[in-house]
Amino acid sequence: MTIQLYNTQRGVKETFEPLDPERVTMYVCGPTVYNYIHIGNARPIVVFDVLFRLLRHVYPNVVYARNITDVDDKINQAAAENNESIRALTDRYIALYHEDIAALNTLPPSIEPRATEHIPEMISMIQRLIDSGNAYVAEGHVVFDVGSMPDYGELSHRRLDDLLAGARVEVASYKRSPGDFVLWKPSSGDLPGWDSPWGYGRPGWHLECSTMIEKHLGETIDIHGGGRDLIFPHHENERAQSQCCHNGKTFVRYWMHNGYITVSGEKMSKSEGNFFTLREILDQAPGEAVRFALLAGHYRSPLDWSPENLEQARSALDSLYTALDRAGETPEASEPDETFLAALQDDLNTPRAIAQLHELAHRINKTEDAAERARLGGTLRASADLMGILQQTPEQWFRWRPEGDAGLSDADIEALIEERLAARKNRDFERADAIRDQLQEAGIVLEDSAEGTRWKRG
């Protein structure tokens, strides 16, 4: 089974060939935990969850690490503004982050390292970079010398001068060149810090991922993922640190980056009022619909977020769950559809894969053969599982309601249906019709059949 992946560094799709087929390694940059994650943060989490699922389908052992950055200047500022400890802030937002992404049907990564648990490894890497001549100490800082790496900029396909012209780069007196970046900086007052050979301080952001990758996955890994915004400077600087620390040894074999999320064609911005946290969106729609909407476009393309896209995702899932309901009991040992699988193997072509799910649903709805419906239902569910959708029963899907919804509860609806059945039995059709109207006004759809009355939220 051949998987094709687009490699950012080489700018082409390539056949994926892991360094060790018995231990495939993947790392994706996780959140900096000082606030709720936004919908743009959710996209790489969902995209690389699909890749993780696909890789596990093909290879016996996939080690997936997604870090948590719990030391950062934004964290320090948020804790000060909230008048709470840094640890209390980060622990709270880590728990909220886990709640939010669980709603998206994401699998937990194999490893979830935290930056603050790797300070000794960071100090070790910094010392090695100083010893190799790739870093220098100045005014209490340790700084990486980008001029010491001849192929710096190869990941982003630009010369250093061009990169600096298009990025916000801190110009400081302790830097030999504006492009040099901080590996270690001094801490004082209430800021977090650790003892080091260069004084009490804390690590730079780029350093954290390099050390966690080296410790948990190795000096060379198969796949490194993240959003396009991380190509420069974060991933470029990760690559610089790690390769210079290991005598030029390849750091990442396949770099993968997902496209931006826009709102009405514009970049998300709090100042523009078009900034949405994942939690806000999860109050409006089931997490599975949010996931589906994030996968409706190809991961490398920009994705424009809108209420209409979310509604389209819910409608598409309604169709798929309706077909699954019609399929009835499905075989447990079903395999994914070959056409569907081929789409995912082609650089995670989720739009094409979704089209094949709809084709399977169409075939289920068309056939009158119960055994064939069950077989197709098993194939549909096994295929959708690789995308992390159709993870519920049809009944659960159609009965979703927002958290805190003050409308009719499931128990209320069941009681009204029982009352309606009793009214019909007693030939009190006026009362039975009134109950149906009451439920319809509340958005509840009734389906009467020989087997009884079923209901779903509209």
Protein Blocks (a to p, Z undefined) as FASTA:
>chain_A
ZZddddfklopacddddfblklccddddddddfbccdfklmmmmmmmmmmmmmmmmmpmb
dcddddddfbdfklmmmmmmnopafklmmmmmmmmmmmmmmmnopacdfbdcdfklmmmm
mmmmmmmmmmnopacceehiacddfklpmkgoklnopafklmmmmpccdddfkbmbfkbc
cfbdcdehjbccdddfebpcdddfklmmmmmmmmmnojbdfbdcddfklmpmklmmmmmm
mmmmngopafblbdcddddddeehiacdfklopaccfklmmmmpcfklmmmmmmmpcfkb
ccdddfklmmmmmmmmmmmmmmmmmnmpadfkbccdfklmmmmmnopiaklmmmmmmmmm
mmmmmpmcfklmmmmmmmmmmmmmmnopakbcfklmmmgccehiabdcfklmmmmmmmmm
mmmmnopaklmmmmmmmmmmnopacdddfkbccdddZZ
